[in-house]
Amino acid sequence: MSGKETFLFAKWSVEVHRRSFRRSVSIYLYPNKPIKVIASKSTTQKVIVDFLMAKKDWIEKNFEKFSEIAEKFPEKRIKAYENFPFMGKERKLKVVITLHKKTFVSVTDENLLLHIPRNDWSANSLIEEHPTALKEIRHFYKREAVNFLSERVAYWSEQMNLKPSQVKFREQRTRWGSCSSKKIINLNWRLIVFTQEIIDYVIVHELAHLQHMNHSDRFWSLVEKYVANYKDIMKSLKESQYLVEFLSENQ
């Protein structure tokens, strides 16, 4: 059983999610969303407020960071001439008419093409937003990612002589890849927005875990053997990680 309640703390909205067997109080922060608090059913609001007060400076600092990120990576609008990153390159969205019965997305060297069926076309199609097309954009990016990432895994597996038992493609908010003890590699399909250099680094990183299930010196030496500038790439990935946010279903 769980429940949810809301109240105002300082200048922020708070959502409290109650859990039957929860012992501690935890808070989670997300851009453009209320503070999320997880607490037991017996935890009083006073205890929750006291906990938030103790974390107030930390909360303030993180929301300031979210504001800086929002300014640097403004929210994408699905309309003509908006820029969308794909394979490390910004491509302008071009809205075009199609004789096909369903909306779909394709790509050229310069553009991301949103194909609107003739029956759905109107005089405003070139100037209005198309928020419902997010589903088709996600489908396109995921399809292209699975194809390209699979090719790069095959290439680097051959180069490193390290073979995963399986490769899965997932959508995770904070992780780009993982490797299990069963030699299953998971890759975040949203990597497709980045350059091939970044994609290759993440794949090499996860393949290296097939030999070293840790981040020891030997692990990093193996990574460096195939990606000499991995430290620079890690920095670049961290700085550009928010480029993928437009692909989130719940923005």
C-alpha positions in Angstrom: 0.0 0.0 0.0 1.2 3.5 -0.8 -0.2 7.0 -0.7 0.8 10.5 -1.8 0.3 13.9 -0.1 1.5 17.4 -1.0 2.5 20.5 0.9 4.6 23.6 0.4 8.1 23.8 2.0 9.8 27.2 1.7 9.3 28.0 -2.0 9.1 24.4 -3.2 6.2 21.9 -3.6 6.7 18.6 -1.8 5.2 15.3 -2.6 5.2 12.7 0.2 5.0 9.1 -0.9 4.1 6.8 2.0 5.4 3.2 2.2 4.2 0.6 4.6 7.6 -0.8 5.6 9.8 2.2 5.1 12.0 3.0 8.1 14.0 6.0 7.0 13.1 9.3 5.2 14.6 9.9 1.8 14.3 12.9 -0.6 14.8 13.0 -4.4 15.1 16.0 -6.6 14.3 16.3 -10.3 14.2 19.3 -12.6 10.9 21.1 -12.9 9.2 18.7 -10.4 8.2 18.8 -6.8 10.6 17.5 -4.1 9.8 13.8 -3.7 9.9 12.5 -0.2 9.7 8.7 0.6 8.6 8.0 4.2 6.8 5.4 6.3 3.1 5.7 7.0 3.8 6.6 10.6 6.3 9.4 10.0 4.8 12.7 11.0 4.9 15.8 8.8 7.0 17.5 11.5 9.7 14.9 11.1 9.6 15.3 7.3 9.8 19.1 7.6 12.7 18.9 10.1 14.4 16.6 7.6 13.9 19.0 4.8 15.1 21.9 6.9 18.3 20.0 7.6 18.8 19.5 3.9 17.6 23.0 2.8 21.0 24.3 1.7 21.6 21.1 -0.3 18.1 21.4 -1.9 18.8 25.1 -2.8 22.1 24.3 -4.4 20.7 21.5 -6.5 17.7 23.5 -7.8 20.2 26.3 -8.7 22.2 23.7 -10.6 19.0 22.5 -12.4 18.3 26.1 -13.4 21.8 26.4 -14.9 21.3 23.1 -16.8 17.9 24.3 -18.1 19.6 27.5 -19.4 22.4 25.6 -21.1 20.2 22.8 -22.4 16.8 24.4 -23.1 13.8 22.2 -23.6 13.3 21.0 -27.1 10.1 21.8 -29.0 9.0 19.4 -31.7 8.6 22.0 -34.5 10.3 23.0 -37.7 13.9 24.3 -37.4 14.4 23.1 -33.8 17.9 21.5 -33.4 18.1 17.9 -32.4 21.4 16.1 -31.7 22.0 12.8 -33.5 25.3 11.0 -33.7 27.1 14.0 -32.3 25.7 16.5 -34.8 22.9 19.0 -34.4 20.3 18.5 -37.1 17.4 20.9 -37.8 14.0 19.3 -37.7 12.3 19.6 -41.1 8.5 18.9 -41.3 7.5 17.3 -44.6 4.4 15.8 -46.0 4.2 12.0 -46.8 1.8 9.8 -48.7 2.3 7.1 -46.0 -0.6 6.7 -43.5 1.5 7.1 -40.4 3.9 9.7 -39.0 7.5 8.6 -39.1 11.0 10.1 -38.7 14.1 9.8 -40.9 17.5 11.5 -41.1 19.8 13.2 -43.6 23.3 14.7 -43.2 21.8 18.0 -42.2 18.2 17.3 -41.0 15.9 15.2 -38.9 12.8 14.7 -41.0 9.4 14.5 -39.4 7.1 13.0 -42.1 3.4 14.0 -41.5 0.7 12.0 -43.4 -1.2 14.0 -46.0 -4.5 13.4 -44.2 -3.0 15.1 -41.1 -1.4 17.9 -42.9 -2.7 21.4 -42.5 -1.8 25.0 -43.3 -0.1 25.3 -39.9 1.9 22.1 -40.1 5.1 24.0 -40.8 4.8 26.4 -37.9 2.9 24.5 -35.1 4.4 22.2 -32.6 3.9 18.4 -32.9 4.2 17.1 -29.3 2.5 13.9 -30.1 5.4 13.1 -32.5 7.7 12.3 -29.6 6.7 8.7 -29.8 7.9 8.5 -33.4 11.1 10.4 -32.6 11.8 8.0 -29.7 11.1 5.0 -32.0 13.5 6.4 -34.7 16.3 7.1 -32.2 16.0 3.7 -30.5 15.9 1.8 -33.8 19.0 3.6 -35.1 20.7 3.1 -31.7 20.1 -0.6 -31.6 21.5 -1.0 -35.1 24.6 1.2 -34.7 25.4 0.1 -31.1 25.2 -3.5 -32.1 27.6 -2.9 -34.9 30.1 -1.2 -32.6 29.8 -3.9 -29.9 30.6 -6.5 -32.6 33.6 -4.5 -33.8 35.1 -3.9 -30.3 34.4 -7.4 -29.2 36.6 -8.6 -32.1 39.3 -6.0 -31.3 39.4 -6.8 -27.6 38.6 -10.5 -27.9 36.0 -10.2 -25.3 32.5 -11.6 -26.0 29.4 -10.7 -24.0 26.8 -13.4 -23.5 24.1 -11.0 -24.5 23.6 -7.3 -25.2 20.5 -5.5 -24.1 19.3 -2.0 -24.8 17.7 0.0 -22.0 16.7 3.5 -21.1 18.2 4.7 -17.9 18.4 8.2 -16.5 21.8 8.1 -14.9 23.7 5.1 -16.4 25.1 4.7 -19.9 26.0 1.1 -19.6 26.5 -1.8 -17.2 27.9 -5.3 -17.2 26.6 -8.2 -15.1 28.4 -11.2 -13.6 26.6 -13.2 -16.3 28.5 -11.2 -18.9 25.3 -9.5 -20.0 26.0 -5.9 -21.2 23.3 -3.3 -21.0 23.6 -0.1 -23.1 21.5 3.0 -22.8 20.1 3.4 -26.3 20.0 7.2 -25.9 23.8 7.2 -26.4 22.9 7.6 -30.1 22.7 11.4 -29.6 26.5 11.5 -28.9 29.6 11.2 -31.1 30.9 7.8 -32.2 33.9 8.5 -30.0 31.7 8.7 -26.9 29.7 5.6 -27.9 32.9 3.6 -28.5 34.3 4.6 -25.1 31.2 3.4 -23.3 31.2 0.1 -25.2 34.9 -0.5 -24.5 34.3 0.4 -20.9 31.6 -2.2 -20.5 33.5 -4.9 -22.5 36.5 -4.3 -20.3 34.3 -5.3 -17.3 34.1 -8.8 -18.9 37.7 -9.2 -17.8 37.8 -7.0 -14.7 34.5 -6.7 -12.8 35.8 -3.6 -11.0 37.5 -0.2 -11.6 41.0 -1.3 -10.7 44.2 0.0 -12.3 44.2 -3.1 -14.5 40.7 -2.3 -15.7 41.6 1.3 -16.6 44.8 0.1 -18.3 42.7 -2.2 -20.5 40.4 0.7 -21.4 43.3 3.0 -22.1 44.8 0.4 -24.4 41.9 0.9 -26.8 40.8 4.4 -25.9 43.9 6.4 -25.1 42.0 9.6 -24.4 39.3 8.1 -22.3 39.6 10.7 -19.5 38.8 13.5 -22.0 35.9 11.5 -23.3 34.5 10.9 -19.8 34.7 14.7 -19.2 32.9 15.4 -22.5 30.2 12.9 -21.7 29.6 14.4 -18.3 29.3 17.9 -19.7 26.9 16.9 -22.4 24.8 14.2 -20.7 21.7 16.4 -20.6 21.5 16.4 -24.4 19.4 13.2 -24.2 16.6 14.7 -22.0 14.4 15.5 -25.0 14.0 11.7 -25.5 12.4 11.2 -22.1 8.8 10.2 -22.2 7.9 12.2 -19.1 9.8 15.4 -19.7 
